[in-house]
Amino acid sequence: MDRVMGKKEGNAWENIHYVKLVSIGSIDPGMPLPEQTREAQEALLNRCLTGYPQGVIIGKDVAVGRYLLGGHELVMEKVTYHVGFSRKPAWEEEKGGKV
């Protein structure tokens, strides 16, 4: 949280003008998430946190699904990160928000 509340940036909440939701994982047992899709989700989160403008995680939601399949319990998790930016990233505008 030190990075968010940096001394030279002032109050970080005042600087956040755009929030992007980035989900990683799935809780739908009927559609297992391919490894490629999961890697793309992780790459998007990394881009948000390391690209320009650099975003910061300001919150997260966790969804957990528990299912009984053939006598076995299956637990799936999806985490949605709320990434705050000082402005909307140019790469987000280029793709119309569909990254």
Jmol script that loads the backbone (N, CA, C; Angstrom):
load data "model"
ATOM      1  N   MET A   1       0.814  -1.181   0.000  1.00  0.00           N
ATOM      2  CA  MET A   1       0.000   0.000   0.000  1.00  0.00           C
ATOM      3  C   MET A   1       0.867   1.257   0.000  1.00  0.00           C
ATOM      4  N   ASP A   2       2.171   1.116   0.338  1.00  0.00           N
ATOM      5  CA  ASP A   2       3.055   2.271   0.331  1.00  0.00           C
ATOM      6  C   ASP A   2       3.146   2.874  -1.063  1.00  0.00           C
ATOM      7  N   ARG A   3       3.134   2.015  -2.080  1.00  0.00           N
ATOM      8  CA  ARG A   3       3.229   2.510  -3.444  1.00  0.00           C
ATOM      9  C   ARG A   3       2.006   3.356  -3.790  1.00  0.00           C
ATOM     10  N   VAL A   4       0.855   2.957  -3.283  1.00  0.00           N
ATOM     11  CA  VAL A   4      -0.374   3.695  -3.551  1.00  0.00           C
ATOM     12  C   VAL A   4      -0.345   5.038  -2.831  1.00  0.00           C
ATOM     13  N   MET A   5       0.065   5.039  -1.605  1.00  0.00           N
ATOM     14  CA  MET A   5       0.038   6.247  -0.792  1.00  0.00           C
ATOM     15  C   MET A   5       1.423   6.893  -0.726  1.00  0.00           C
ATOM     16  N   GLY A   6       2.124   6.944  -1.857  1.00  0.00           N
ATOM     17  CA  GLY A   6       3.462   7.532  -1.897  1.00  0.00           C
ATOM     18  C   GLY A   6       3.453   8.987  -1.468  1.00  0.00           C
ATOM     19  N   LYS A   7       4.529   9.411  -0.834  1.00  0.00           N
ATOM     20  CA  LYS A   7       4.608  10.770  -0.302  1.00  0.00           C
ATOM     21  C   LYS A   7       4.569  11.819  -1.404  1.00  0.00           C
ATOM     22  N   LYS A   8       5.248  11.575  -2.517  1.00  0.00           N
ATOM     23  CA  LYS A   8       5.287  12.601  -3.561  1.00  0.00           C
ATOM     24  C   LYS A   8       4.014  12.631  -4.398  1.00  0.00           C
ATOM     25  N   GLU A   9       3.188  11.605  -4.295  1.00  0.00           N
ATOM     26  CA  GLU A   9       1.955  11.575  -5.065  1.00  0.00           C
ATOM     27  C   GLU A   9       0.784  12.191  -4.313  1.00  0.00           C
ATOM     28  N   GLY A  10       0.953  12.483  -3.040  1.00  0.00           N
ATOM     29  CA  GLY A  10      -0.159  13.016  -2.253  1.00  0.00           C
ATOM     30  C   GLY A  10      -1.143  11.902  -1.944  1.00  0.00           C
ATOM     31  N   ASN A  11      -2.404  12.240  -1.853  1.00  0.00           N
ATOM     32  CA  ASN A  11      -3.437  11.257  -1.592  1.00  0.00           C
ATOM     33  C   ASN A  11      -3.732  10.494  -2.876  1.00  0.00           C
ATOM     34  N   ALA A  12      -3.435   9.206  -2.908  1.00  0.00           N
ATOM     35  CA  ALA A  12      -3.578   8.403  -4.123  1.00  0.00           C
ATOM     36  C   ALA A  12      -5.024   8.317  -4.592  1.00  0.00           C
ATOM     37  N   TRP A  13      -5.985   8.352  -3.687  1.00  0.00           N
ATOM     38  CA  TRP A  13      -7.390   8.252  -4.086  1.00  0.00           C
ATOM     39  C   TRP A  13      -7.804   9.438  -4.952  1.00  0.00           C
ATOM     40  N   GLU A  14      -7.222  10.593  -4.711  1.00  0.00           N
ATOM     41  CA  GLU A  14      -7.521  11.767  -5.527  1.00  0.00           C
ATOM     42  C   GLU A  14      -6.997  11.622  -6.947  1.00  0.00           C
ATOM     43  N   ASN A  15      -5.944  10.815  -7.128  1.00  0.00           N
ATOM     44  CA  ASN A  15      -5.316  10.645  -8.438  1.00  0.00           C
ATOM     45  C   ASN A  15      -6.000   9.586  -9.292  1.00  0.00           C
ATOM     46  N   ILE A  16      -6.882   8.801  -8.739  1.00  0.00           N
ATOM     47  CA  ILE A  16      -7.522   7.720  -9.499  1.00  0.00           C
ATOM     48  C   ILE A  16      -8.757   8.261 -10.200  1.00  0.00           C
ATOM     49  N   HIS A  17      -8.705   8.187 -11.541  1.00  0.00           N
ATOM     50  CA  HIS A  17      -9.810   8.686 -12.362  1.00  0.00           C
ATOM     51  C   HIS A  17     -10.379   7.609 -13.271  1.00  0.00           C
ATOM     52  N   TYR A  18      -9.745   6.448 -13.296  1.00  0.00           N
ATOM     53  CA  TYR A  18     -10.215   5.359 -14.155  1.00  0.00           C
ATOM     54  C   TYR A  18      -9.935   4.040 -13.442  1.00  0.00           C
ATOM     55  N   VAL A  19     -10.909   3.144 -13.422  1.00  0.00           N
ATOM     56  CA  VAL A  19     -10.747   1.835 -12.790  1.00  0.00           C
ATOM     57  C   VAL A  19     -11.063   0.748 -13.814  1.00  0.00           C
ATOM     58  N   LYS A  20     -10.157  -0.201 -13.939  1.00  0.00           N
ATOM     59  CA  LYS A  20     -10.350  -1.335 -14.835  1.00  0.00           C
ATOM     60  C   LYS A  20     -10.495  -2.584 -13.986  1.00  0.00           C
ATOM     61  N   LEU A  21     -11.471  -3.417 -14.328  1.00  0.00           N
ATOM     62  CA  LEU A  21     -11.661  -4.691 -13.637  1.00  0.00           C
ATOM     63  C   LEU A  21     -10.988  -5.777 -14.453  1.00  0.00           C
ATOM     64  N   VAL A  22     -10.094  -6.522 -13.822  1.00  0.00           N
ATOM     65  CA  VAL A  22      -9.357  -7.599 -14.486  1.00  0.00           C
ATOM     66  C   VAL A  22      -9.649  -8.891 -13.740  1.00  0.00           C
ATOM     67  N   SER A  23     -10.305  -9.830 -14.426  1.00  0.00           N
ATOM     68  CA  SER A  23     -10.653 -11.115 -13.807  1.00  0.00           C
ATOM     69  C   SER A  23      -9.639 -12.179 -14.173  1.00  0.00           C
ATOM     70  N   ILE A  24      -9.325 -13.014 -13.192  1.00  0.00           N
ATOM     71  CA  ILE A  24      -8.441 -14.158 -13.407  1.00  0.00           C
ATOM     72  C   ILE A  24      -9.142 -15.378 -12.838  1.00  0.00           C
ATOM     73  N   GLY A  25      -9.304 -16.382 -13.686  1.00  0.00           N
ATOM     74  CA  GLY A  25      -9.953 -17.616 -13.263  1.00  0.00           C
ATOM     75  C   GLY A  25     -11.386 -17.686 -13.740  1.00  0.00           C
ATOM     76  N   SER A  26     -12.062 -18.760 -13.337  1.00  0.00           N
ATOM     77  CA  SER A  26     -13.450 -18.989 -13.721  1.00  0.00           C
ATOM     78  C   SER A  26     -14.112 -19.870 -12.674  1.00  0.00           C
ATOM     79  N   ILE A  27     -15.418 -19.697 -12.514  1.00  0.00           N
ATOM     80  CA  ILE A  27     -16.155 -20.558 -11.592  1.00  0.00           C
ATOM     81  C   ILE A  27     -17.229 -21.354 -12.327  1.00  0.00           C
ATOM     82  N   ASP A  28     -17.097 -21.473 -13.637  1.00  0.00           N
ATOM     83  CA  ASP A  28     -18.064 -22.213 -14.452  1.00  0.00           C
ATOM     84  C   ASP A  28     -17.519 -23.608 -14.738  1.00  0.00           C
ATOM     85  N   PRO A  29     -18.050 -24.640 -14.072  1.00  0.00           N
ATOM     86  CA  PRO A  29     -17.512 -25.998 -14.290  1.00  0.00           C
ATOM     87  C   PRO A  29     -17.826 -26.541 -15.675  1.00  0.00           C
ATOM     88  N   GLY A  30     -18.807 -25.957 -16.347  1.00  0.00           N
ATOM     89  CA  GLY A  30     -19.157 -26.413 -17.694  1.00  0.00           C
ATOM     90  C   GLY A  30     -18.186 -25.931 -18.752  1.00  0.00           C
ATOM     91  N   MET A  31     -17.447 -24.875 -18.451  1.00  0.00           N
ATOM     92  CA  MET A  31     -16.465 -24.336 -19.393  1.00  0.00           C
ATOM     93  C   MET A  31     -15.130 -24.153 -18.683  1.00  0.00           C
ATOM     94  N   PRO A  32     -14.325 -25.202 -18.621  1.00  0.00           N
ATOM     95  CA  PRO A  32     -13.017 -25.050 -17.980  1.00  0.00           C
ATOM     96  C   PRO A  32     -12.170 -24.019 -18.738  1.00  0.00           C
ATOM     97  N   LEU A  33     -11.409 -23.263 -18.003  1.00  0.00           N
ATOM     98  CA  LEU A  33     -10.608 -22.192 -18.581  1.00  0.00           C
ATOM     99  C   LEU A  33      -9.340 -22.761 -19.208  1.00  0.00           C
ATOM    100  N   PRO A  34      -9.162 -22.563 -20.524  1.00  0.00           N
ATOM    101  CA  PRO A  34      -7.921 -23.038 -21.154  1.00  0.00           C
ATOM    102  C   PRO A  34      -6.707 -22.297 -20.587  1.00  0.00           C
ATOM    103  N   GLU A  35      -5.575 -22.955 -20.576  1.00  0.00           N
ATOM    104  CA  GLU A  35      -4.340 -22.367 -20.042  1.00  0.00           C
ATOM    105  C   GLU A  35      -3.987 -21.075 -20.779  1.00  0.00           C
ATOM    106  N   GLN A  36      -4.229 -21.040 -22.082  1.00  0.00           N
ATOM    107  CA  GLN A  36      -3.949 -19.845 -22.882  1.00  0.00           C
ATOM    108  C   GLN A  36      -4.767 -18.650 -22.391  1.00  0.00           C
ATOM    109  N   THR A  37      -6.012 -18.880 -22.087  1.00  0.00           N
ATOM    110  CA  THR A  37      -6.880 -17.799 -21.621  1.00  0.00           C
ATOM    111  C   THR A  37      -6.418 -17.295 -20.267  1.00  0.00           C
ATOM    112  N   ARG A  38      -6.073 -18.205 -19.390  1.00  0.00           N
ATOM    113  CA  ARG A  38      -5.587 -17.801 -18.059  1.00  0.00           C
ATOM    114  C   ARG A  38      -4.298 -16.993 -18.181  1.00  0.00           C
ATOM    115  N   GLU A  39      -3.400 -17.420 -19.061  1.00  0.00           N
ATOM    116  CA  GLU A  39      -2.157 -16.678 -19.274  1.00  0.00           C
ATOM    117  C   GLU A  39      -2.440 -15.283 -19.825  1.00  0.00           C
ATOM    118  N   ALA A  40      -3.433 -15.164 -20.711  1.00  0.00           N
ATOM    119  CA  ALA A  40      -3.812 -13.854 -21.263  1.00  0.00           C
ATOM    120  C   ALA A  40      -4.376 -12.954 -20.153  1.00  0.00           C
ATOM    121  N   GLN A  41      -5.163 -13.529 -19.240  1.00  0.00           N
ATOM    122  CA  GLN A  41      -5.707 -12.758 -18.123  1.00  0.00           C
ATOM    123  C   GLN A  41      -4.576 -12.244 -17.233  1.00  0.00           C
ATOM    124  N   GLU A  42      -3.598 -13.110 -16.948  1.00  0.00           N
ATOM    125  CA  GLU A  42      -2.460 -12.716 -16.121  1.00  0.00           C
ATOM    126  C   GLU A  42      -1.616 -11.657 -16.819  1.00  0.00           C
ATOM    127  N   ALA A  43      -1.443 -11.788 -18.135  1.00  0.00           N
ATOM    128  CA  ALA A  43      -0.669 -10.803 -18.896  1.00  0.00           C
ATOM    129  C   ALA A  43      -1.343  -9.436 -18.849  1.00  0.00           C
ATOM    130  N   LEU A  44      -2.672  -9.407 -18.923  1.00  0.00           N
ATOM    131  CA  LEU A  44      -3.399  -8.141 -18.841  1.00  0.00           C
ATOM    132  C   LEU A  44      -3.201  -7.494 -17.478  1.00  0.00           C
ATOM    133  N   LEU A  45      -3.277  -8.282 -16.412  1.00  0.00           N
ATOM    134  CA  LEU A  45      -3.059  -7.729 -15.073  1.00  0.00           C
ATOM    135  C   LEU A  45      -1.641  -7.177 -14.953  1.00  0.00           C
ATOM    136  N   ASN A  46      -0.663  -7.918 -15.451  1.00  0.00           N
ATOM    137  CA  ASN A  46       0.724  -7.441 -15.405  1.00  0.00           C
ATOM    138  C   ASN A  46       0.897  -6.161 -16.214  1.00  0.00           C
ATOM    139  N   ARG A  47       0.230  -6.078 -17.357  1.00  0.00           N
ATOM    140  CA  ARG A  47       0.308  -4.864 -18.177  1.00  0.00           C
ATOM    141  C   ARG A  47      -0.276  -3.672 -17.413  1.00  0.00           C
ATOM    142  N   CYS A  48      -1.366  -3.905 -16.721  1.00  0.00           N
ATOM    143  CA  CYS A  48      -1.986  -2.832 -15.936  1.00  0.00           C
ATOM    144  C   CYS A  48      -1.061  -2.338 -14.830  1.00  0.00           C
ATOM    145  N   LEU A  49      -0.308  -3.252 -14.226  1.00  0.00           N
ATOM    146  CA  LEU A  49       0.513  -2.900 -13.069  1.00  0.00           C
ATOM    147  C   LEU A  49       1.909  -2.412 -13.425  1.00  0.00           C
ATOM    148  N   THR A  50       2.370  -2.687 -14.664  1.00  0.00           N
ATOM    149  CA  THR A  50       3.735  -2.304 -15.033  1.00  0.00           C
ATOM    150  C   THR A  50       3.797  -1.353 -16.218  1.00  0.00           C
ATOM    151  N   GLY A  51       2.705  -1.221 -16.971  1.00  0.00           N
ATOM    152  CA  GLY A  51       2.710  -0.361 -18.149  1.00  0.00           C
ATOM    153  C   GLY A  51       2.540   1.101 -17.787  1.00  0.00           C
ATOM    154  N   TYR A  52       2.329   1.912 -18.838  1.00  0.00           N
ATOM    155  CA  TYR A  52       2.121   3.343 -18.628  1.00  0.00           C
ATOM    156  C   TYR A  52       0.711   3.721 -19.032  1.00  0.00           C
ATOM    157  N   PRO A  53      -0.024   4.433 -18.250  1.00  0.00           N
ATOM    158  CA  PRO A  53       0.277   4.804 -16.870  1.00  0.00           C
ATOM    159  C   PRO A  53       0.194   3.581 -15.967  1.00  0.00           C
ATOM    160  N   GLN A  54       0.973   3.575 -14.936  1.00  0.00           N
ATOM    161  CA  GLN A  54       1.039   2.422 -14.040  1.00  0.00           C
ATOM    162  C   GLN A  54      -0.165   2.406 -13.115  1.00  0.00           C
ATOM    163  N   GLY A  55      -0.862   1.287 -13.112  1.00  0.00           N
ATOM    164  CA  GLY A  55      -2.025   1.136 -12.252  1.00  0.00           C
ATOM    165  C   GLY A  55      -1.658   0.546 -10.903  1.00  0.00           C
ATOM    166  N   VAL A  56      -2.579   0.667  -9.976  1.00  0.00           N
ATOM    167  CA  VAL A  56      -2.408   0.088  -8.644  1.00  0.00           C
ATOM    168  C   VAL A  56      -3.682  -0.670  -8.288  1.00  0.00           C
ATOM    169  N   ILE A  57      -3.524  -1.764  -7.582  1.00  0.00           N
ATOM    170  CA  ILE A  57      -4.683  -2.542  -7.147  1.00  0.00           C
ATOM    171  C   ILE A  57      -5.325  -1.811  -5.983  1.00  0.00           C
ATOM    172  N   ILE A  58      -6.600  -1.454  -6.164  1.00  0.00           N
ATOM    173  CA  ILE A  58      -7.306  -0.734  -5.105  1.00  0.00           C
ATOM    174  C   ILE A  58      -8.370  -1.601  -4.441  1.00  0.00           C
ATOM    175  N   GLY A  59      -8.570  -2.806  -4.968  1.00  0.00           N
ATOM    176  CA  GLY A  59      -9.539  -3.715  -4.371  1.00  0.00           C
ATOM    177  C   GLY A  59      -9.594  -5.010  -5.161  1.00  0.00           C
ATOM    178  N   LYS A  60     -10.272  -5.990  -4.605  1.00  0.00           N
ATOM    179  CA  LYS A  60     -10.464  -7.251  -5.321  1.00  0.00           C
ATOM    180  C   LYS A  60     -11.707  -7.945  -4.807  1.00  0.00           C
ATOM    181  N   ASP A  61     -12.330  -8.697  -5.701  1.00  0.00           N
ATOM    182  CA  ASP A  61     -13.474  -9.527  -5.362  1.00  0.00           C
ATOM    183  C   ASP A  61     -13.072 -10.972  -5.614  1.00  0.00           C
ATOM    184  N   VAL A  62     -13.474 -11.849  -4.723  1.00  0.00           N
ATOM    185  CA  VAL A  62     -13.185 -13.270  -4.890  1.00  0.00           C
ATOM    186  C   VAL A  62     -14.509 -14.021  -4.950  1.00  0.00           C
ATOM    187  N   ALA A  63     -14.670 -14.798  -6.019  1.00  0.00           N
ATOM    188  CA  ALA A  63     -15.855 -15.646  -6.167  1.00  0.00           C
ATOM    189  C   ALA A  63     -15.399 -17.099  -6.118  1.00  0.00           C
ATOM    190  N   VAL A  64     -16.072 -17.895  -5.324  1.00  0.00           N
ATOM    191  CA  VAL A  64     -15.718 -19.304  -5.177  1.00  0.00           C
ATOM    192  C   VAL A  64     -16.938 -20.142  -5.518  1.00  0.00           C
ATOM    193  N   GLY A  65     -16.716 -21.140  -6.355  1.00  0.00           N
ATOM    194  CA  GLY A  65     -17.782 -22.073  -6.699  1.00  0.00           C
ATOM    195  C   GLY A  65     -17.437 -23.461  -6.191  1.00  0.00           C
ATOM    196  N   ARG A  66     -18.377 -24.102  -5.506  1.00  0.00           N
ATOM    197  CA  ARG A  66     -18.184 -25.469  -5.009  1.00  0.00           C
ATOM    198  C   ARG A  66     -19.219 -26.349  -5.669  1.00  0.00           C
ATOM    199  N   TYR A  67     -18.751 -27.410  -6.314  1.00  0.00           N
ATOM    200  CA  TYR A  67     -19.637 -28.287  -7.070  1.00  0.00           C
ATOM    201  C   TYR A  67     -19.350 -29.738  -6.712  1.00  0.00           C
ATOM    202  N   LEU A  68     -20.411 -30.568  -6.740  1.00  0.00           N
ATOM    203  CA  LEU A  68     -20.262 -32.012  -6.576  1.00  0.00           C
ATOM    204  C   LEU A  68     -20.412 -32.649  -7.952  1.00  0.00           C
ATOM    205  N   LEU A  69     -19.358 -33.281  -8.412  1.00  0.00           N
ATOM    206  CA  LEU A  69     -19.364 -33.937  -9.714  1.00  0.00           C
ATOM    207  C   LEU A  69     -18.950 -35.395  -9.534  1.00  0.00           C
ATOM    208  N   GLY A  70     -19.868 -36.291  -9.754  1.00  0.00           N
ATOM    209  CA  GLY A  70     -19.551 -37.714  -9.633  1.00  0.00           C
ATOM    210  C   GLY A  70     -19.029 -38.108  -8.269  1.00  0.00           C
ATOM    211  N   GLY A  71     -19.548 -37.513  -7.234  1.00  0.00           N
ATOM    212  CA  GLY A  71     -19.114 -37.860  -5.880  1.00  0.00           C
ATOM    213  C   GLY A  71     -17.855 -37.136  -5.434  1.00  0.00           C
ATOM    214  N   HIS A  72     -17.290 -36.313  -6.291  1.00  0.00           N
ATOM    215  CA  HIS A  72     -16.096 -35.549  -5.947  1.00  0.00           C
ATOM    216  C   HIS A  72     -16.456 -34.071  -5.854  1.00  0.00           C
ATOM    217  N   GLU A  73     -15.836 -33.403  -4.911  1.00  0.00           N
ATOM    218  CA  GLU A  73     -16.072 -31.967  -4.773  1.00  0.00           C
ATOM    219  C   GLU A  73     -15.053 -31.201  -5.612  1.00  0.00           C
ATOM    220  N   LEU A  74     -15.545 -30.260  -6.401  1.00  0.00           N
ATOM    221  CA  LEU A  74     -14.714 -29.412  -7.239  1.00  0.00           C
ATOM    222  C   LEU A  74     -14.859 -27.976  -6.738  1.00  0.00           C
ATOM    223  N   VAL A  75     -13.732 -27.344  -6.451  1.00  0.00           N
ATOM    224  CA  VAL A  75     -13.742 -25.956  -5.988  1.00  0.00           C
ATOM    225  C   VAL A  75     -13.037 -25.114  -7.042  1.00  0.00           C
ATOM    226  N   MET A  76     -13.721 -24.075  -7.519  1.00  0.00           N
ATOM    227  CA  MET A  76     -13.150 -23.182  -8.530  1.00  0.00           C
ATOM    228  C   MET A  76     -13.173 -21.760  -7.975  1.00  0.00           C
ATOM    229  N   GLU A  77     -12.204 -20.949  -8.418  1.00  0.00           N
ATOM    230  CA  GLU A  77     -12.092 -19.591  -7.903  1.00  0.00           C
ATOM    231  C   GLU A  77     -11.850 -18.599  -9.036  1.00  0.00           C
ATOM    232  N   LYS A  78     -12.475 -17.443  -8.902  1.00  0.00           N
ATOM    233  CA  LYS A  78     -12.260 -16.343  -9.844  1.00  0.00           C
ATOM    234  C   LYS A  78     -11.999 -15.092  -9.010  1.00  0.00           C
ATOM    235  N   VAL A  79     -10.882 -14.419  -9.295  1.00  0.00           N
ATOM    236  CA  VAL A  79     -10.514 -13.197  -8.589  1.00  0.00           C
ATOM    237  C   VAL A  79     -10.608 -12.042  -9.577  1.00  0.00           C
ATOM    238  N   THR A  80     -11.338 -11.006  -9.203  1.00  0.00           N
ATOM    239  CA  THR A  80     -11.442  -9.807 -10.028  1.00  0.00           C
ATOM    240  C   THR A  80     -10.715  -8.675  -9.308  1.00  0.00           C
ATOM    241  N   TYR A  81      -9.648  -8.194  -9.947  1.00  0.00           N
ATOM    242  CA  TYR A  81      -8.854  -7.103  -9.385  1.00  0.00           C
ATOM    243  C   TYR A  81      -9.390  -5.773  -9.889  1.00  0.00           C
ATOM    244  N   HIS A  82      -9.485  -4.797  -9.011  1.00  0.00           N
ATOM    245  CA  HIS A  82      -9.873  -3.440  -9.359  1.00  0.00           C
ATOM    246  C   HIS A  82      -8.564  -2.649  -9.449  1.00  0.00           C
ATOM    247  N   VAL A  83      -8.192  -2.263 -10.670  1.00  0.00           N
ATOM    248  CA  VAL A  83      -6.928  -1.567 -10.886  1.00  0.00           C
ATOM    249  C   VAL A  83      -7.231  -0.099 -11.174  1.00  0.00           C
ATOM    250  N   GLY A  84      -6.690   0.783 -10.351  1.00  0.00           N
ATOM    251  CA  GLY A  84      -6.925   2.211 -10.499  1.00  0.00           C
ATOM    252  C   GLY A  84      -5.800   2.880 -11.266  1.00  0.00           C
ATOM    253  N   PHE A  85      -6.177   3.814 -12.136  1.00  0.00           N
ATOM    254  CA  PHE A  85      -5.221   4.568 -12.945  1.00  0.00           C
ATOM    255  C   PHE A  85      -5.474   6.065 -12.758  1.00  0.00           C
ATOM    256  N   SER A  86      -4.439   6.863 -12.980  1.00  0.00           N
ATOM    257  CA  SER A  86      -4.599   8.312 -12.935  1.00  0.00           C
ATOM    258  C   SER A  86      -5.379   8.798 -14.152  1.00  0.00           C
ATOM    259  N   ARG A  87      -5.313   8.047 -15.250  1.00  0.00           N
ATOM    260  CA  ARG A  87      -6.087   8.341 -16.456  1.00  0.00           C
ATOM    261  C   ARG A  87      -6.270   7.041 -17.219  1.00  0.00           C
ATOM    262  N   LYS A  88      -7.178   7.033 -18.176  1.00  0.00           N
ATOM    263  CA  LYS A  88      -7.414   5.826 -18.969  1.00  0.00           C
ATOM    264  C   LYS A  88      -6.193   5.562 -19.846  1.00  0.00           C
ATOM    265  N   PRO A  89      -5.615   4.351 -19.787  1.00  0.00           N
ATOM    266  CA  PRO A  89      -4.442   4.045 -20.600  1.00  0.00           C
ATOM    267  C   PRO A  89      -4.758   4.139 -22.096  1.00  0.00           C
ATOM    268  N   ALA A  90      -3.779   4.601 -22.877  1.00  0.00           N
ATOM    269  CA  ALA A  90      -3.963   4.728 -24.328  1.00  0.00           C
ATOM    270  C   ALA A  90      -4.231   3.366 -24.958  1.00  0.00           C
ATOM    271  N   TRP A  91      -3.597   2.308 -24.457  1.00  0.00           N
ATOM    272  CA  TRP A  91      -3.813   0.982 -25.039  1.00  0.00           C
ATOM    273  C   TRP A  91      -5.233   0.502 -24.794  1.00  0.00           C
ATOM    274  N   GLU A  92      -5.876   0.999 -23.782  1.00  0.00           N
ATOM    275  CA  GLU A  92      -7.273   0.650 -23.493  1.00  0.00           C
ATOM    276  C   GLU A  92      -8.189   1.348 -24.506  1.00  0.00           C
ATOM    277  N   GLU A  93      -7.877   2.575 -24.862  1.00  0.00           N
ATOM    278  CA  GLU A  93      -8.671   3.335 -25.826  1.00  0.00           C
ATOM    279  C   GLU A  93      -8.507   2.801 -27.243  1.00  0.00           C
ATOM    280  N   GLU A  94      -7.290   2.332 -27.583  1.00  0.00           N
ATOM    281  CA  GLU A  94      -7.014   1.812 -28.916  1.00  0.00           C
ATOM    282  C   GLU A  94      -7.875   0.613 -29.272  1.00  0.00           C
ATOM    283  N   LYS A  95      -8.114  -0.231 -28.282  1.00  0.00           N
ATOM    284  CA  LYS A  95      -8.874  -1.449 -28.537  1.00  0.00           C
ATOM    285  C   LYS A  95     -10.336  -1.305 -28.122  1.00  0.00           C
ATOM    286  N   GLY A  96     -10.762  -0.097 -27.858  1.00  0.00           N
ATOM    287  CA  GLY A  96     -12.144   0.137 -27.475  1.00  0.00           C
ATOM    288  C   GLY A  96     -12.505  -0.482 -26.149  1.00  0.00           C
ATOM    289  N   GLY A  97     -11.488  -0.650 -25.285  1.00  0.00           N
ATOM    290  CA  GLY A  97     -11.759  -1.199 -23.967  1.00  0.00           C
ATOM    291  C   GLY A  97     -11.812  -2.724 -23.944  1.00  0.00           C
ATOM    292  N   LYS A  98     -11.598  -3.355 -25.098  1.00  0.00           N
ATOM    293  CA  LYS A  98     -11.650  -4.825 -25.150  1.00  0.00           C
ATOM    294  C   LYS A  98     -10.253  -5.372 -25.312  1.00  0.00           C
ATOM    295  N   VAL A  99      -9.596  -5.587 -24.174  1.00  0.00           N
ATOM    296  CA  VAL A  99      -8.243  -6.115 -24.192  1.00  0.00           C
ATOM    297  C   VAL A  99      -8.258  -7.518 -23.673  1.00  0.00           C
TER     298      VAL A  99
END
end "model"
wireframe off; spacefill off
backbone 0.3
color backbone group
